[in-house]
Amino acid sequence: MKQSKVDVLLGLQWGDEGKGKVVDVLTPKYDVVARFQGGPNAGHTLEFEGKKYVLKSIPSGIFQGDKVNIIGNGMVLDATLFKAEAKALEEAGVNLKDRLFISKKAHLILPTHRLLDSALEGAKGTGKVGTTGRGIGPTYTDKVARTGLRVGDLLCPDFEQKYRDARDAHERMLNSLNYDYDLFQAELAWREGIEYMKGFKIIDSEHYINNVLREGKTILCEGAQGTMLDIDFGSYPFVTSSNTVCAGACTGLGIAPCRIGRVFGIMKAYCTRVGGGPFPTELFDADGQMMSDRGHEFGAVTGRRRRCGWVDLVALKYAIQLNGVTDLILMKSDVLDTFSIIKACVEYVMPDGTHTSEFPFNCEGAVPVYEELPGWKTKLDGLHSENEFPEEFNNYISFLEEYLETPVSLISVGPDRNQTIVREK
């Protein structure tokens, strides 16, 4: 039997593009959905049948039939938050135990990791990155330092000693930072989460995934955050702690590069960002406020208001190049329904006066140069096919496809899974 390829779905901007909804929509075509990086700093929002769900660590394919969902080795997992998330789904009638598998090689977020996250961010003063405070950075730091604990360690007889060694090392760091903390309750809840987690199938996920491919079955790899938050290629240091690009699916799941098939890149019709860091197209006027209000732009995990701005095609073209995107998915176009003029950044003017259409080493201080297009001034959220699109919206899509040299295959015109339009080729 011919070995299958995996398809990858990821964000092309600074996160919050709508990945959860799209995974949910695409899942019926796949046998397995697998998350490959990040942790509970992600917030993938899904809406259907009048209900709203926010997934943080559990893959977004969990609501669709009997599909297998995998928490991959590239992820970091907080047992306390995982238990709360999983219990909420179980109470909503979602069958998890038979369909959710956890990689032995995924790293564990310890209670002291969360304390370190807060302590280290506080020590940065005005240079804060804007961390979610979920312990993600310190956990990945321990992973690289080769001192981390993994889910598979839970099954080892010396787990308690490994845990005490890690906890004690963290407490020495916290004390050196003069950070006041109380570990007792957090540790108690975490241990309860660990026992709950042991009730799931803990697997050698790299073997499972490659065996699935050999059987000719299909896999959708789900990314978290966005390309511009990648630890190597994002707007460093205002980035996350993992590889959010397509290559992260290979290292985060144990997949060879030649096994990558289609790459779905998700973008908003405008742009948002949470936390610190450069944002060339950010708006501080009524247009930015309108995007925020109409788009309900608040972080699904942190609750923080997202910064809003016009779409940045310089950054998007860079993201498409890095990921080898084959299909663009356009989200939240309906948020721009009321705008008379739609703007798109096509190059930057750098602080030294030079112009560039290539994303630079540092985009701090870059001034956007805009192309302006007429708005469609039509409500999109009630449309059901591309044949109903107003001419101005079709022109906007064509403009994006031409500049980004990538086809737009799917368009979302509202938050519900049914408000999704597949474009005919």
DOVOLUM-933421 format. One record per residue (C-alpha): residue in one letter; y, x, z. Coordinates in nm, 3 decimals, m for minus. Last residue first. Layout:
BEGIN
['A'; [Y; X; Z]];
...
END
This chain:
BEGIN
['K'; [2.536; m1.123; m0.845]];
['E'; [2.588; m1.439; m0.642]];
['R'; [2.784; m1.395; m0.320]];
['V'; [2.616; m1.497; 0.004]];
['I'; [2.846; m1.717; 0.212]];
['T'; [2.829; m1.735; 0.592]];
['Q'; [2.972; m2.015; 0.804]];
['N'; [2.621; m2.133; 0.899]];
['R'; [2.582; m1.847; 1.153]];
['D'; [2.892; m1.981; 1.331]];
['P'; [3.195; m1.755; 1.379]];
['G'; [3.388; m1.850; 1.063]];
['V'; [3.443; m1.758; 0.698]];
['S'; [3.190; m1.476; 0.673]];
['I'; [3.143; m1.314; 0.333]];
['L'; [2.833; m1.145; 0.193]];
['S'; [2.770; m0.911; m0.098]];
['V'; [3.104; m0.734; m0.139]];
['P'; [3.033; m0.464; m0.397]];
['T'; [3.129; m0.098; m0.343]];
['E'; [3.383; 0.118; m0.527]];
['L'; [3.619; 0.097; m0.227]];
['Y'; [3.931; 0.048; m0.441]];
['E'; [3.761; m0.178; m0.696]];
['E'; [3.563; m0.381; m0.444]];
['L'; [3.863; m0.431; m0.218]];
['F'; [4.085; m0.546; m0.506]];
['S'; [3.813; m0.782; m0.629]];
['I'; [3.790; m0.938; m0.283]];
['Y'; [4.167; m0.984; m0.266]];
['N'; [4.172; m1.136; m0.615]];
['N'; [3.899; m1.383; m0.512]];
['F'; [4.114; m1.475; m0.214]];
['E'; [4.417; m1.531; m0.436]];
['E'; [4.214; m1.750; m0.674]];
['P'; [4.106; m1.986; m0.397]];
['F'; [3.736; m1.972; m0.307]];
['E'; [3.538; m2.290; m0.377]];
['N'; [3.298; m2.128; m0.624]];
['E'; [3.227; m1.871; m0.352]];
['S'; [3.024; m2.134; m0.170]];
['H'; [3.039; m2.342; 0.149]];
['L'; [3.408; m2.363; 0.241]];
['G'; [3.517; m2.520; 0.569]];
['D'; [3.633; m2.199; 0.737]];
['L'; [3.839; m2.088; 0.438]];
['K'; [4.161; m2.276; 0.511]];
['T'; [4.403; m2.199; 0.228]];
['K'; [4.724; m1.996; 0.225]];
['W'; [4.559; m1.750; m0.021]];
['G'; [4.788; m1.459; 0.054]];
['P'; [4.958; m1.264; m0.225]];
['L'; [4.875; m0.893; m0.233]];
['E'; [5.069; m0.594; m0.102]];
['E'; [4.957; m0.231; m0.131]];
['Y'; [5.060; m0.036; 0.176]];
['V'; [5.140; 0.324; 0.263]];
['P'; [5.040; 0.393; 0.622]];
['V'; [5.220; 0.647; 0.845]];
['A'; [4.993; 0.910; 1.003]];
['G'; [5.113; 1.014; 1.351]];
['E'; [4.762; 1.077; 1.484]];
['C'; [4.523; 1.078; 1.186]];
['N'; [4.361; 1.407; 1.287]];
['F'; [4.101; 1.578; 1.066]];
['P'; [4.226; 1.364; 0.777]];
['F'; [4.085; 1.055; 0.598]];
['E'; [4.140; 1.118; 0.230]];
['S'; [4.411; 0.919; 0.049]];
['T'; [4.673; 1.179; 0.138]];
['H'; [5.049; 1.216; 0.117]];
['T'; [5.231; 1.517; 0.263]];
['G'; [5.542; 1.473; 0.478]];
['D'; [5.440; 1.710; 0.761]];
['P'; [5.368; 1.410; 0.991]];
['M'; [5.121; 1.272; 0.734]];
['V'; [5.201; 0.993; 0.487]];
['Y'; [4.879; 0.800; 0.460]];
['E'; [4.715; 0.623; 0.166]];
['V'; [4.585; 0.285; 0.045]];
['C'; [4.670; 0.065; 0.348]];
['A'; [4.613; m0.302; 0.265]];
['K'; [4.867; m0.580; 0.313]];
['I'; [4.825; m0.956; 0.276]];
['I'; [5.141; m1.159; 0.207]];
['S'; [5.183; m1.533; 0.271]];
['F'; [4.961; m1.520; 0.581]];
['T'; [4.812; m1.848; 0.709]];
['D'; [4.450; m1.793; 0.605]];
['L'; [4.434; m1.437; 0.747]];
['V'; [4.193; m1.527; 1.029]];
['D'; [3.968; m1.692; 0.767]];
['S'; [3.881; m1.349; 0.629]];
['K'; [3.695; m1.290; 0.954]];
['M'; [3.419; m1.069; 0.811]];
['L'; [3.351; m0.903; 0.475]];
['I'; [3.004; m0.754; 0.427]];
['L'; [2.995; m0.456; 0.193]];
['D'; [2.670; m0.355; 0.025]];
['T'; [2.537; m0.013; m0.082]];
['V'; [2.701; 0.198; 0.189]];
['G'; [2.612; 0.567; 0.172]];
['N'; [2.710; 0.603; 0.537]];
['L'; [2.959; 0.890; 0.526]];
['Q'; [3.108; 0.777; 0.194]];
['I'; [3.151; 0.418; 0.308]];
['A'; [3.321; 0.538; 0.626]];
['Y'; [3.568; 0.756; 0.430]];
['K'; [3.647; 0.466; 0.197]];
['L'; [3.705; 0.249; 0.503]];
['A'; [3.939; 0.498; 0.670]];
['V'; [4.162; 0.516; 0.363]];
['L'; [4.120; 0.141; 0.306]];
['D'; [4.285; 0.053; 0.639]];
['V'; [4.303; m0.327; 0.680]];
['W'; [4.621; m0.444; 0.848]];
['G'; [4.657; m0.420; 1.223]];
['C'; [4.530; m0.543; 1.560]];
['R'; [4.486; m0.389; 1.908]];
['R'; [4.209; m0.568; 2.094]];
['R'; [4.278; m0.748; 2.417]];
['R'; [4.042; m0.626; 2.690]];
['G'; [3.757; m0.855; 2.796]];
['T'; [3.544; m0.545; 2.857]];
['V'; [3.213; m0.652; 2.701]];
['A'; [3.305; m0.903; 2.427]];
['G'; [3.642; m0.729; 2.377]];
['F'; [3.923; m0.977; 2.309]];
['E'; [4.053; m1.060; 1.965]];
['H'; [4.040; m1.438; 1.944]];
['G'; [4.091; m1.397; 1.566]];
['R'; [4.375; m1.650; 1.548]];
['D'; [4.547; m1.506; 1.855]];
['S'; [4.499; m1.137; 1.774]];
['M'; [4.585; m1.179; 1.408]];
['M'; [4.894; m1.380; 1.505]];
['Q'; [5.004; m1.112; 1.751]];
['G'; [4.971; m0.846; 1.483]];
['D'; [5.179; m1.054; 1.241]];
['A'; [5.440; m1.123; 1.512]];
['D'; [5.506; m0.752; 1.557]];
['F'; [5.335; m0.450; 1.713]];
['L'; [5.099; m0.384; 1.424]];
['E'; [4.842; m0.104; 1.410]];
['T'; [4.788; 0.043; 1.062]];
['P'; [4.760; 0.408; 1.170]];
['F'; [4.538; 0.351; 1.477]];
['P'; [4.514; 0.668; 1.685]];
['G'; [4.324; 0.660; 2.015]];
['G'; [4.303; 0.452; 2.329]];
['G'; [4.108; 0.137; 2.407]];
['V'; [3.992; m0.139; 2.173]];
['R'; [4.061; m0.130; 1.797]];
['T'; [4.112; m0.391; 1.529]];
['C'; [4.144; m0.405; 1.151]];
['Y'; [4.202; m0.671; 0.885]];
['A'; [3.956; m0.836; 0.646]];
['K'; [3.694; m0.715; 0.893]];
['M'; [3.430; m0.471; 0.775]];
['I'; [3.052; m0.453; 0.788]];
['G'; [2.860; m0.190; 0.591]];
['F'; [2.509; m0.290; 0.484]];
['V'; [2.301; 0.012; 0.385]];
['R'; [2.007; m0.062; 0.158]];
['G'; [1.700; 0.163; 0.165]];
['I'; [1.657; 0.449; 0.414]];
['R'; [1.300; 0.590; 0.417]];
['C'; [1.405; 0.917; 0.250]];
['P'; [1.610; 1.001; 0.561]];
['A'; [1.293; 1.007; 0.777]];
['I'; [1.286; 0.753; 1.059]];
['G'; [1.249; 0.846; 1.426]];
['L'; [1.452; 0.555; 1.565]];
['G'; [1.777; 0.704; 1.692]];
['T'; [1.752; 1.021; 1.486]];
['C'; [1.710; 0.838; 1.155]];
['A'; [1.931; 0.542; 1.251]];
['G'; [2.202; 0.786; 1.359]];
['A'; [2.220; 0.912; 0.999]];
['C'; [2.369; 0.572; 0.911]];
['V'; [2.676; 0.636; 1.126]];
['T'; [2.720; 0.539; 1.494]];
['N'; [2.618; 0.881; 1.621]];
['S'; [2.653; 0.868; 2.000]];
['S'; [2.907; 0.928; 2.277]];
['T'; [3.183; 0.687; 2.171]];
['V'; [3.514; 0.802; 2.026]];
['F'; [3.871; 0.874; 2.130]];
['P'; [3.810; 1.250; 2.131]];
['Y'; [3.775; 1.240; 1.832]];
['S'; [3.885; 0.981; 1.573]];
['G'; [3.533; 0.941; 1.434]];
['F'; [3.317; 1.184; 1.240]];
['D'; [3.116; 1.369; 1.504]];
['I'; [3.098; 1.131; 1.804]];
['D'; [3.118; 0.825; 1.576]];
['L'; [3.394; 0.583; 1.679]];
['M'; [3.530; 0.547; 1.323]];
['T'; [3.181; 0.445; 1.211]];
['G'; [3.168; 0.146; 1.444]];
['Q'; [3.032; 0.024; 1.781]];
['A'; [2.660; m0.062; 1.756]];
['G'; [2.408; m0.018; 1.477]];
['E'; [2.118; m0.248; 1.390]];
['C'; [1.825; m0.117; 1.185]];
['L'; [1.652; m0.389; 0.980]];
['I'; [1.279; m0.329; 0.926]];
['T'; [1.036; m0.460; 0.661]];
['K'; [0.658; m0.457; 0.643]];
['G'; [0.458; m0.256; 0.390]];
['E'; [0.188; m0.157; 0.640]];
['R'; [0.311; 0.202; 0.617]];
['L'; [0.655; 0.080; 0.726]];
['V'; [0.511; m0.087; 1.037]];
['N'; [0.323; 0.234; 1.116]];
['N'; [0.651; 0.424; 1.092]];
['I'; [0.815; 0.188; 1.341]];
['Y'; [0.528; 0.197; 1.592]];
['H'; [0.503; 0.575; 1.582]];
['E'; [0.877; 0.621; 1.642]];
['S'; [0.869; 0.351; 1.910]];
['D'; [0.622; 0.520; 2.141]];
['I'; [0.611; 0.202; 2.347]];
['I'; [0.720; 0.027; 2.665]];
['K'; [0.610; m0.335; 2.633]];
['F'; [0.805; m0.527; 2.895]];
['G'; [0.710; m0.590; 3.258]];
['K'; [0.828; m0.241; 3.353]];
['M'; [1.183; m0.361; 3.290]];
['Y'; [1.162; m0.600; 3.586]];
['E'; [1.064; m0.316; 3.820]];
['I'; [1.354; m0.108; 3.688]];
['G'; [1.597; m0.397; 3.730]];
['E'; [1.501; m0.435; 4.095]];
['R'; [1.559; m0.061; 4.135]];
['W'; [1.904; m0.100; 3.976]];
['A'; [1.998; m0.384; 4.212]];
['L'; [1.916; m0.167; 4.515]];
['E'; [2.096; 0.134; 4.368]];
['A'; [2.413; m0.065; 4.314]];
['Q'; [2.395; m0.208; 4.667]];
['F'; [2.354; 0.133; 4.835]];
['L'; [2.579; 0.355; 4.623]];
['D'; [2.912; 0.314; 4.801]];
['Y'; [3.184; 0.531; 4.651]];
['D'; [3.494; 0.740; 4.724]];
['Y'; [3.559; 1.006; 4.462]];
['N'; [3.679; 1.341; 4.595]];
['L'; [3.599; 1.493; 4.253]];
['S'; [3.369; 1.750; 4.416]];
['N'; [3.202; 1.464; 4.601]];
['L'; [3.129; 1.285; 4.275]];
['M'; [2.981; 1.602; 4.126]];
['R'; [2.755; 1.657; 4.428]];
['E'; [2.655; 1.292; 4.406]];
['H'; [2.550; 1.340; 4.045]];
['A'; [2.321; 1.630; 4.132]];
['D'; [2.169; 1.424; 4.414]];
['R'; [2.103; 1.131; 4.180]];
['A'; [1.932; 1.351; 3.922]];
['D'; [1.705; 1.519; 4.179]];
['R'; [1.629; 1.186; 4.347]];
['Y'; [1.531; 1.029; 4.014]];
['K'; [1.301; 1.314; 3.917]];
['Q'; [1.136; 1.296; 4.259]];
['E'; [1.086; 0.921; 4.228]];
['F'; [0.945; 0.955; 3.876]];
['D'; [0.673; 1.201; 3.979]];
['P'; [0.381; 0.966; 3.905]];
['C'; [0.505; 0.900; 3.548]];
['L'; [0.540; 0.546; 3.408]];
['L'; [0.911; 0.521; 3.484]];
['D'; [0.952; 0.854; 3.303]];
['G'; [0.888; 0.669; 2.977]];
['V'; [1.225; 0.496; 3.016]];
['R'; [1.394; 0.835; 3.008]];
['L'; [1.568; 1.041; 3.275]];
['G'; [1.832; 1.293; 3.181]];
['T'; [1.860; 1.664; 3.270]];
['R'; [1.831; 1.810; 2.921]];
['A'; [2.205; 1.888; 2.902]];
['V'; [2.223; 1.679; 2.585]];
['K'; [2.062; 1.382; 2.760]];
['D'; [2.271; 1.442; 3.072]];
['T'; [2.587; 1.414; 2.862]];
['Y'; [2.446; 1.101; 2.693]];
['T'; [2.415; 0.945; 3.038]];
['P'; [2.761; 1.064; 3.147]];
['G'; [2.916; 0.906; 2.834]];
['I'; [2.741; 0.567; 2.864]];
['G'; [2.805; 0.507; 3.234]];
['R'; [2.930; 0.150; 3.182]];
['G'; [3.296; 0.230; 3.250]];
['T'; [3.404; 0.080; 2.915]];
['T'; [3.577; 0.409; 2.832]];
['G'; [3.943; 0.407; 2.729]];
['V'; [3.975; 0.773; 2.634]];
['K'; [4.214; 0.859; 2.918]];
['G'; [4.454; 1.146; 2.860]];
['T'; [4.727; 1.003; 3.086]];
['G'; [4.523; 1.075; 3.398]];
['K'; [4.193; 1.241; 3.307]];
['A'; [4.061; 1.225; 3.666]];
['G'; [4.029; 0.848; 3.643]];
['E'; [3.798; 0.878; 3.344]];
['L'; [3.581; 1.127; 3.534]];
['A'; [3.553; 0.907; 3.843]];
['S'; [3.486; 0.587; 3.650]];
['D'; [3.213; 0.741; 3.434]];
['L'; [3.072; 0.928; 3.732]];
['L'; [3.023; 0.601; 3.920]];
['R'; [2.847; 0.450; 3.620]];
['H'; [2.620; 0.753; 3.590]];
['T'; [2.550; 0.728; 3.965]];
['P'; [2.382; 0.391; 3.913]];
['L'; [2.152; 0.555; 3.657]];
['I'; [2.167; 0.487; 3.283]];
['L'; [1.817; 0.551; 3.154]];
['H'; [1.751; 0.727; 2.826]];
['A'; [1.544; 0.576; 2.545]];
['K'; [1.236; 0.794; 2.480]];
['K'; [0.976; 0.545; 2.600]];
['S'; [1.116; 0.301; 2.345]];
['I'; [1.145; m0.062; 2.457]];
['F'; [0.975; m0.357; 2.288]];
['L'; [1.104; m0.715; 2.279]];
['R'; [0.880; m0.975; 2.113]];
['D'; [0.606; m1.070; 2.360]];
['K'; [0.819; m1.046; 2.676]];
['L'; [1.129; m1.203; 2.524]];
['N'; [1.073; m1.574; 2.455]];
['V'; [1.420; m1.729; 2.437]];
['G'; [1.453; m2.059; 2.626]];
['A'; [1.811; m2.026; 2.751]];
['E'; [1.675; m1.921; 3.090]];
['E'; [1.491; m1.639; 2.912]];
['L'; [1.815; m1.532; 2.748]];
['A'; [1.999; m1.520; 3.081]];
['K'; [1.709; m1.325; 3.235]];
['A'; [1.728; m1.069; 2.954]];
['E'; [2.099; m1.003; 3.001]];
['A'; [2.077; m0.980; 3.381]];
['K'; [1.770; m0.756; 3.364]];
['F'; [1.932; m0.527; 3.107]];
['L'; [2.249; m0.501; 3.317]];
['T'; [2.056; m0.374; 3.618]];
['A'; [1.818; m0.156; 3.416]];
['D'; [2.102; 0.023; 3.233]];
['L'; [1.970; 0.150; 2.900]];
['V'; [2.080; 0.429; 2.670]];
['M'; [1.985; 0.400; 2.303]];
['G'; [1.869; 0.666; 2.059]];
['N'; [1.503; 0.603; 2.145]];
['G'; [1.516; 0.251; 2.008]];
['I'; [1.534; m0.090; 2.176]];
['I'; [1.301; m0.278; 1.942]];
['N'; [1.293; m0.643; 1.836]];
['V'; [0.978; m0.801; 1.686]];
['K'; [1.044; m1.123; 1.496]];
['D'; [0.873; m1.441; 1.618]];
['G'; [1.143; m1.686; 1.517]];
['Q'; [1.503; m1.566; 1.504]];
['F'; [1.688; m1.548; 1.835]];
['I'; [1.596; m1.185; 1.915]];
['G'; [1.739; m1.048; 1.592]];
['S'; [2.058; m0.939; 1.768]];
['P'; [1.891; m0.645; 1.940]];
['I'; [1.903; m0.641; 2.324]];
['S'; [2.146; m0.395; 2.481]];
['K'; [2.477; m0.584; 2.493]];
['L'; [2.414; m0.931; 2.351]];
['V'; [2.684; m1.197; 2.384]];
['Y'; [2.573; m1.556; 2.322]];
['K'; [2.774; m1.863; 2.222]];
['K'; [2.636; m2.215; 2.189]];
['G'; [2.729; m2.504; 1.960]];
['E'; [2.409; m2.481; 1.756]];
['F'; [2.501; m2.124; 1.662]];
['E'; [2.733; m1.847; 1.779]];
['L'; [2.648; m1.478; 1.811]];
['T'; [2.853; m1.203; 1.975]];
['H'; [2.741; m0.839; 1.979]];
['G'; [2.898; m0.655; 2.271]];
['A'; [2.830; m0.282; 2.285]];
['N'; [2.911; m0.078; 2.597]];
['P'; [2.568; m0.195; 2.718]];
['G'; [2.403; 0.080; 2.514]];
['G'; [2.469; 0.295; 2.211]];
['Q'; [2.220; 0.391; 1.944]];
['F'; [1.929; 0.277; 1.723]];
['R'; [1.884; m0.098; 1.769]];
['A'; [1.572; m0.224; 1.588]];
['V'; [1.499; m0.553; 1.409]];
['V'; [1.142; m0.603; 1.281]];
['D'; [0.972; m0.833; 1.027]];
['Y'; [1.276; m0.880; 0.806]];
['K'; [1.422; m1.146; 0.573]];
['P'; [1.472; m1.397; 0.858]];
['T'; [1.688; m1.129; 1.033]];
['L'; [1.979; m1.141; 0.786]];
['V'; [2.184; m1.416; 0.957]];
['D'; [2.119; m1.287; 1.311]];
['V'; [2.202; m0.933; 1.201]];
['V'; [2.524; m1.070; 1.047]];
['K'; [2.629; m1.247; 1.366]];
['G'; [2.567; m0.942; 1.581]];
['K'; [2.754; m0.706; 1.349]];
['G'; [3.086; m0.889; 1.372]];
['E'; [3.336; m0.608; 1.311]];
['D'; [3.394; m0.533; 1.681]];
['G'; [3.379; m0.157; 1.619]];
['W'; [3.648; 0.089; 1.514]];
['Q'; [3.582; 0.041; 1.141]];
['L'; [3.273; 0.060; 0.920]];
['G'; [3.023; m0.123; 1.140]];
['L'; [2.651; m0.090; 1.082]];
['L'; [2.349; m0.249; 0.916]];
['V'; [2.062; m0.030; 0.798]];
['D'; [1.773; m0.127; 0.573]];
['V'; [1.436; 0.037; 0.625]];
['K'; [1.206; 0.136; 0.341]];
['S'; [0.851; 0.018; 0.285]];
['Q'; [0.545; 0.232; 0.219]];
['K'; [0.348; 0.126; m0.089]];
['M'; [0.000; 0.000; 0.000]];
END
